[in-house]
Amino acid sequence: MTDMTPTDGRKVIDGQEYIGDGKGGWQPVDLVKPQHLLEDETVRKIIGHAVDLSAQVSRFKDHTFDDIGSFEALLAQEYDATIGGKKGNKTLMSVDGLLKVTVQVADHIDFGPELQIAKDLVDECLTEWASDARAEIRTIVTRAFNTDKAGQINRAEIFMLLRLDIDDPRWVKAMQAIRDAMRVIGSKVYVRCHRRDTFDAPWQAITIDLAKA
């Protein structure tokens, strides 16, 4: 793996110290404003810590899956037992109930051409219902089938449509078309760690995400 730890960005040419100029060239350090050199030093210090931390998180992830895998192998060997459901979700907990590690497998879902059929059927329903259709239903439908900047439909709103209890045959058929349109194109595994002070206290996440630290 390439070492991503930043250097000081400087080099000596004919006895004089130079620093990169941001255009692929070099400029004498003594021609750079002091505040810019201080900014450069600050950025390199922060990035250095970030690179080290990123490597630690990567090693933590590898060790975590190795540890869980070893535990599951031992469980299968010694007790002919397994943990978790068919999709791979599982929770490991300390004996005192104060610590837990949760493994969650999230499917990445895309939608096939059946989605257009669903949209046409939903539009038929809204047209016929006219003013009788609740405003919130129209809003959800509009958001569900509008594309975002990347050209992707709004999955969260599509799933909200599936939760609406409407018995119109065309609506029911549209919801089935949405379900038929779903394609699992991959999955991602998440590991979450929690702790609590007492057995009846709320769980507190052990934060690894910088934005939530």
Kinemage of the C-alpha trace (Angstrom):
@kinemage 1
@onewidth
@group {chain A} dominant
@subgroup {mainchain}
@vectorlist {calphas} color= white
{ca met a 1} P 0.000 0.000 0.000
{ca thr a 2} L 1.277 3.487 -0.883
{ca asp a 3} L 2.400 5.546 2.106
{ca met a 4} L -0.025 8.500 2.189
{ca thr a 5} L 1.728 10.304 5.054
{ca pro a 6} L 2.442 13.850 3.816
{ca thr a 7} L 6.003 15.090 3.588
{ca asp a 8} L 7.004 18.659 4.385
{ca gly a 9} L 6.575 19.468 0.680
{ca arg a 10} L 10.035 20.973 0.423
{ca lys a 11} L 13.330 20.203 -1.250
{ca val a 12} L 16.772 21.768 -1.475
{ca ile a 13} L 18.072 22.898 -4.869
{ca asp a 14} L 21.644 24.261 -5.088
{ca gly a 15} L 21.667 24.910 -1.363
{ca gln a 16} L 18.377 26.822 -1.355
{ca glu a 17} L 15.105 25.486 0.127
{ca tyr a 18} L 12.085 25.360 -2.193
{ca ile a 19} L 8.416 24.502 -1.705
{ca gly a 20} L 5.812 23.417 -4.249
{ca asp a 21} L 3.944 26.298 -5.885
{ca gly a 22} L 0.623 24.515 -6.493
{ca lys a 23} L 1.244 24.371 -10.253
{ca gly a 24} L 3.729 21.529 -10.315
{ca gly a 25} L 6.732 23.832 -9.963
{ca trp a 26} L 8.898 25.025 -7.109
{ca gln a 27} L 9.387 28.400 -5.454
{ca pro a 28} L 11.922 29.605 -2.880
{ca val a 29} L 10.581 29.227 0.657
{ca asp a 30} L 11.792 32.705 1.610
{ca leu a 31} L 9.470 34.226 -1.026
{ca val a 32} L 6.354 32.649 0.509
{ca lys a 33} L 4.369 34.733 2.998
{ca pro a 34} L 4.802 33.596 6.636
{ca gln a 35} L 1.046 33.086 7.109
{ca his a 36} L 0.973 30.786 4.075
{ca leu a 37} L 3.863 28.738 5.457
{ca leu a 38} L 2.049 28.519 8.811
{ca glu a 39} L -1.123 27.397 7.003
{ca asp a 40} L 0.891 24.808 5.070
{ca glu a 41} L 2.398 23.463 8.294
{ca thr a 42} L -1.027 23.270 9.972
{ca val a 43} L -2.598 21.406 7.052
{ca arg a 44} L 0.246 18.897 6.857
{ca lys a 45} L 0.037 18.270 10.615
{ca ile a 46} L -3.727 17.622 10.470
{ca ile a 47} L -3.442 15.427 7.369
{ca gly a 48} L -0.666 13.438 9.014
{ca his a 49} L -2.916 12.649 11.981
{ca ala a 50} L -5.824 11.895 9.633
{ca val a 51} L -3.781 9.409 7.605
{ca asp a 52} L -2.670 7.631 10.790
{ca leu a 53} L -6.240 7.534 12.112
{ca ser a 54} L -7.597 6.239 8.793
{ca ala a 55} L -5.047 3.417 8.892
{ca gln a 56} L -6.071 2.580 12.472
{ca val a 57} L -9.760 2.463 11.512
{ca ser a 58} L -8.917 0.196 8.573
{ca arg a 59} L -6.952 -2.131 10.859
{ca phe a 60} L -9.794 -2.037 13.405
{ca lys a 61} L -12.273 -3.101 10.719
{ca asp a 62} L -10.046 -5.973 9.594
{ca his a 63} L -9.446 -7.138 13.169
{ca thr a 64} L -13.155 -6.884 14.003
{ca phe a 65} L -14.230 -9.127 11.138
{ca asp a 66} L -11.373 -11.525 11.913
{ca asp a 67} L -12.453 -11.703 15.562
{ca ile a 68} L -16.132 -12.240 14.697
{ca gly a 69} L -15.188 -14.828 12.083
{ca ser a 70} L -13.011 -16.701 14.581
{ca phe a 71} L -15.791 -16.624 17.181
{ca glu a 72} L -18.325 -17.984 14.681
{ca ala a 73} L -15.934 -20.719 13.564
{ca leu a 74} L -15.347 -21.751 17.183
{ca leu a 75} L -19.087 -21.670 17.865
{ca ala a 76} L -19.753 -23.896 14.877
{ca gln a 77} L -16.948 -26.312 15.801
{ca glu a 78} L -17.620 -26.626 19.528
{ca tyr a 79} L -21.390 -26.311 19.696
{ca asp a 80} L -22.620 -26.858 16.133
{ca ala a 81} L -24.389 -23.506 16.403
{ca thr a 82} L -24.508 -20.235 14.493
{ca ile a 83} L -25.588 -16.673 15.244
{ca gly a 84} L -27.473 -14.157 13.180
{ca gly a 85} L -30.114 -14.342 10.522
{ca lys a 86} L -30.028 -15.404 6.893
{ca lys a 87} L -28.909 -11.976 5.708
{ca gly a 88} L -25.913 -11.939 8.034
{ca asn a 89} L -27.237 -9.542 10.675
{ca lys a 90} L -26.036 -10.469 14.137
{ca thr a 91} L -25.492 -9.052 17.611
{ca leu a 92} L -22.777 -10.084 20.063
{ca met a 93} L -23.138 -9.010 23.695
{ca ser a 94} L -21.050 -9.101 26.850
{ca val a 95} L -22.261 -11.287 29.707
{ca asp a 96} L -23.115 -8.269 31.891
{ca gly a 97} L -25.249 -6.791 29.097
{ca leu a 98} L -23.307 -3.524 29.043
{ca leu a 99} L -21.441 -3.929 25.751
{ca lys a 100} L -22.621 -5.055 22.333
{ca val a 101} L -21.317 -5.311 18.788
{ca thr a 102} L -23.859 -5.312 15.981
{ca val a 103} L -23.194 -6.457 12.429
{ca gln a 104} L -25.719 -5.241 9.869
{ca val a 105} L -25.861 -6.106 6.185
{ca ala a 106} L -27.571 -3.435 4.075
{ca asp a 107} L -28.690 -4.271 0.554
{ca his a 108} L -28.152 -1.756 -2.227
{ca ile a 109} L -31.362 -1.673 -4.228
{ca asp a 110} L -31.994 -0.390 -7.743
{ca phe a 111} L -35.199 -0.480 -9.764
{ca gly a 112} L -35.965 -2.124 -13.103
{ca pro a 113} L -38.358 -1.089 -15.916
{ca glu a 114} L -41.395 -2.221 -13.926
{ca leu a 115} L -41.066 1.064 -12.026
{ca gln a 116} L -42.384 2.990 -15.033
{ca ile a 117} L -45.457 0.749 -15.079
{ca ala a 118} L -45.984 1.536 -11.403
{ca lys a 119} L -45.700 5.266 -12.081
{ca asp a 120} L -48.288 5.101 -14.871
{ca leu a 121} L -50.721 3.236 -12.627
{ca val a 122} L -50.201 5.668 -9.759
{ca asp a 123} L -50.741 8.610 -12.113
{ca glu a 124} L -54.011 7.005 -13.247
{ca cys a 125} L -55.157 6.775 -9.653
{ca leu a 126} L -54.273 10.386 -8.848
{ca thr a 127} L -55.976 11.649 -12.005
{ca glu a 128} L -59.208 9.829 -11.216
{ca trp a 129} L -59.161 10.683 -7.540
{ca ala a 130} L -58.561 14.355 -8.442
{ca ser a 131} L -59.419 16.569 -5.474
{ca asp a 132} L -60.280 13.558 -3.337
{ca ala a 133} L -56.611 12.530 -3.144
{ca arg a 134} L -54.974 13.746 0.052
{ca ala a 135} L -52.285 16.382 -0.459
{ca glu a 136} L -49.708 14.341 1.444
{ca ile a 137} L -50.184 11.377 -0.920
{ca arg a 138} L -49.641 13.612 -3.943
{ca thr a 139} L -46.521 15.044 -2.296
{ca ile a 140} L -45.055 11.615 -1.591
{ca val a 141} L -45.804 10.453 -5.156
{ca thr a 142} L -44.220 13.588 -6.629
{ca arg a 143} L -41.064 13.199 -4.536
{ca ala a 144} L -40.871 9.448 -5.144
{ca phe a 145} L -40.743 9.650 -8.919
{ca asn a 146} L -38.744 12.866 -9.231
{ca thr a 147} L -35.073 12.231 -9.952
{ca asp a 148} L -32.258 13.808 -8.004
{ca lys a 149} L -29.155 15.450 -9.483
{ca ala a 150} L -27.596 12.054 -10.200
{ca gly a 151} L -30.705 10.938 -12.085
{ca gln a 152} L -31.712 8.460 -9.391
{ca ile a 153} L -35.256 8.129 -8.089
{ca asn a 154} L -35.922 8.863 -4.427
{ca arg a 155} L -35.763 5.404 -2.830
{ca ala a 156} L -36.914 6.561 0.607
{ca glu a 157} L -40.111 8.032 -0.841
{ca ile a 158} L -40.672 4.918 -2.993
{ca phe a 159} L -40.604 2.825 0.184
{ca met a 160} L -43.048 5.260 1.797
{ca leu a 161} L -45.489 4.566 -1.059
{ca leu a 162} L -45.340 0.864 -0.209
{ca arg a 163} L -46.463 1.623 3.350
{ca leu a 164} L -49.627 3.470 2.293
{ca asp a 165} L -52.790 1.423 2.859
{ca ile a 166} L -54.850 2.042 -0.300
{ca asp a 167} L -57.156 -0.661 -1.648
{ca asp a 168} L -57.703 0.658 -5.191
{ca pro a 169} L -56.852 -2.327 -7.474
{ca arg a 170} L -54.630 -0.178 -9.677
{ca trp a 171} L -52.737 1.111 -6.655
{ca val a 172} L -52.280 -2.437 -5.364
{ca lys a 173} L -51.018 -3.467 -8.808
{ca ala a 174} L -48.673 -0.476 -8.883
{ca met a 175} L -47.177 -1.407 -5.510
{ca gln a 176} L -46.615 -4.955 -6.750
{ca ala a 177} L -44.884 -3.528 -9.816
{ca ile a 178} L -42.573 -1.556 -7.522
{ca arg a 179} L -41.723 -4.709 -5.579
{ca asp a 180} L -41.093 -6.567 -8.861
{ca ala a 181} L -38.858 -3.701 -10.007
{ca met a 182} L -36.514 -4.013 -7.031
{ca arg a 183} L -33.063 -5.347 -7.837
{ca val a 184} L -30.436 -6.073 -5.175
{ca ile a 185} L -27.210 -4.934 -6.843
{ca gly a 186} L -24.891 -5.380 -3.885
{ca ser a 187} L -24.614 -5.103 -0.143
{ca lys a 188} L -22.449 -3.443 2.480
{ca val a 189} L -21.603 -4.655 5.961
{ca tyr a 190} L -21.680 -2.229 8.887
{ca val a 191} L -20.255 -2.830 12.361
{ca arg a 192} L -21.624 -0.738 15.219
{ca cys a 193} L -20.416 -0.765 18.804
{ca his a 194} L -22.482 0.347 21.809
{ca arg a 195} L -22.057 0.542 25.571
{ca arg a 196} L -24.173 1.484 28.584
{ca asp a 197} L -23.509 2.088 32.261
{ca thr a 198} L -26.238 -0.169 33.655
{ca phe a 199} L -28.331 -3.025 32.300
{ca asp a 200} L -31.428 -0.806 31.997
{ca ala a 201} L -29.709 2.344 30.703
{ca pro a 202} L -30.048 3.448 27.055
{ca trp a 203} L -27.342 2.318 24.663
{ca gln a 204} L -24.655 4.842 23.722
{ca ala a 205} L -22.868 4.497 20.410
{ca ile a 206} L -19.073 4.303 20.492
{ca thr a 207} L -18.421 6.875 17.792
{ca ile a 208} L -15.872 6.279 15.068
{ca asp a 209} L -17.394 8.743 12.582
{ca leu a 210} L -15.504 12.073 12.815
{ca ala a 211} L -18.648 14.054 11.972
{ca lys a 212} L -20.460 12.544 14.967
{ca ala a 213} L -17.592 12.501 17.450
